């Protein structure tokens, strides 16, 4: 929940501690099992996964029930009035 951020209209998952082979495996799972469009980007200390803006709504739908309210801002979710 904490190791990711939005950038423009897409989302990044911070995966610098994983090998490129592991990241490619994870991307294949995200694509094949969840039909998410994603890729990896090289950064100074490794690689991070980028979720395309076209898959952002689908990812949010998959994850929102697992997010605690303190991290809703990462997915640009609004709190229900009752849950504030």
C-alpha positions, 0 to 999 in steps of 0.5 A: 500500500505504501510503496507506490505513487501516482505520476501524471495519470498513471501509477508506479509501484516501487519494485527496485529491490526485485530483479528484472526477471522477477519484475517481468514475471510480476508484469506478466501476472498483472497483464494475464490475470488482471488484464492491466496494461503495464511496463517497467521503467529503469531508475537509478537503483533498479526498475519500477512497474508503471501502470498505464492510465488506461488501467488505473480505474481497473486497478483501483477497483481491484484494490480499493477494498484493501486500502486503509483510509490513510492511503486513499489519497494514493488512489485519489479516492474520497472518504465516505462521510461516515468513514471520516 
